[in-house]
Amino acid sequence: MQQTQVSVGKPVKDDMMPVPLSNGSADAPPAMSNDYDAYKEYENTSFEVSEDEVLRDVIYALQGIDGKHVKYDSVEDCFQIDPLVGMPRSTRDQISKLCELGWMYMRISRFVQEVSGYGQGLVIQAFASAIEHELSHYYKLIAVLEQQLACNSITLKRLTVWSAEPTDRLRLMLILVDMAGNRRGSSLTSELYALSSHGDPFTRNFVRNVLSRTCVPIFSFIRSWVFEGILEDPFEEFWVASDENVKIDELWKSKYSLRSSMIPSFINVEFAEQILSIGRTINFITKCCEDNEWQVDQAYQITLTFDDLQKLESVINIAAKATNKRVMDLLFNKYKLQAHFSALKQYMLLGQGDFIQHLLEMISPDLNKPGTSIVRHTLLGILESAIRSSNAQYDDPDITGRLDIRMISDNQITSSNKNISQMHQTQDGMGWDMFTLTYIVNPPLDTIFTKDVLRVYIRIFKHLWRIKRVDAMLDATWMKHQELAKVAFGHRKSNVSRKFQPILHLCNLLRHEMVHFCNNLQYYFMFEVIENQWQTLVDKIKKIKELGNGDLKSLIEAHEKYVKDIIRQALLSRGQSNLKSQLDKTINIIMQFVNMQDMIYADAITLLKVDRMDDSEEDEDLNVVNGNVSSMLNGGGNGMSDYGVVDKFGNKLLEVQRLFRENERLFVQMLKSPSVQHDNMLQYLTFRLEFMTGGDEQQSLLT
């Protein structure tokens, strides 16, 4: 057997050798004169002590104890033979080899004593215990030798033969001790595992025995973690790390993490992550879901050892399946997770159309005010009315009761790390810019709907809400247009009617273009993006539940991907800021058009009123017109009495038309850029918007 060599020093120093040997051989004569006395001193052939006395000293040395003639020199770190004792050179060599065993024992024993105390780590203590266990064979040898010595049935030669196997064993132990050094935890077990594949059967079996005992604390960590969710690792030797400063709402995300440096080489990273996930899930069940009675079936809570890694894998898989099934049952049955997924889609993503329509109509007058004039309590009352006026009234009260209103700026949403409920409500700007619907969640739902995820929902809501508002504004202008047409063109046409007709016609055509643009945007966002992504999420959830091995991590990842894909396809990702900015410019132009059309209607009504006041015929239509036109008639517009207003508005309308078409065209061009076209959904939006056509024929109507 070829043994791995270590530096074991010089166990015996021969002070009878006055001059160092040039080649290191113990048998070579010294480089000195042929003086007979010197030669006799070197050989020292006289034998002044008995063999029994020498054997007694050697057996003492094997135990690290000083004898009468062989003593340990701490300075030289070796055993020394009394130079005054006459002894043949061959005997000295035999004693030197035998005392190597004692020197190795001293080093090993010293290491065991140093690391066996508290504070050294459980794994290194287990390693020391394994080494001490292996030393038991050595202790038995010492006992046998002492018994043989008492019976005078042992000689130096026989002792030399008997010491061969213990020497190999202690030399290997010393290699392991030196290798251990300052290593702790899985770093030590990984080194032992590497040596356990040694080609020599003796070395391989010996190291595996030591490794099996050394791994006992690690497998104890695993057992406590995967069966009880308990982490007892005072010396941080396990690959699962815990942060005690993390609050319960961040338990799943931040409390437990993987300490990669502590993963032993016989455990792959995926398996270590699975073990981490099991214990984390158990803690989620007990602390977040408050289910303290559930535990893994006792039948599977067996003792885990290094000697049967296949059984370990089987037990871990069983524990994972049991914990995952339990957490899914709790979330979807007790905490109605599926209903909350649907609620966020229906309310935060504007899927509940009748509710959103009622809310928009009822809350618009308040949101038209500055933020300083808006009372949140009033908005909450409107929210309750919108719920009662729509099909939302039939939803679970626990769902609708979670709806809330906040006045938050876009900057707060993107920059603050606080929960939405903890954000300071701003009063800067108009109500439309601050308003958002929110959804209140509490443990354990906040593990899935984290504060970051809810902020994403708010960003999407604000985006869709703005487009919905613009669409409603265009609808309102159409109703005004119809009322005005009834008044202006229902009877005989006056000069005012004829003058305003081209402008109103241009307004109508331009509004149709803008409505077409908004309708395509809404259709794209609501159906091509949200509905498609929703169906993908539903399919993933179904698969996770049906397979029985889906875990909370996969559920969270599926939901996060759902909202991230919506963000990307809804033009809200960071890389799409230019595209989103261009869309906002186009929407702002639509708002500008709506405001201008309101002014046109007001002035048209004023001029019609003045024109008809000169007519002796009573026009009852002007007195009975309902809605916005009636209010304009009563308000009187801006009091203009000449027709210069027509030309002024005509030029402004043409400018708005030009700006809208230019920005709409630029928006479509940006959609067609290579960096955007890789998304099939955006390609579909581009295709629909490209059908928007316009010409210059409207301008001719004004000439």
Summary of the structure (lengths in Angstrom):
residues: 703
radius of gyration: 44.7
end to end distance: 109.6
largest distance: 160.9
contacts: 2142
relative contact order: 0.05
helix: 68%
strand: 4%
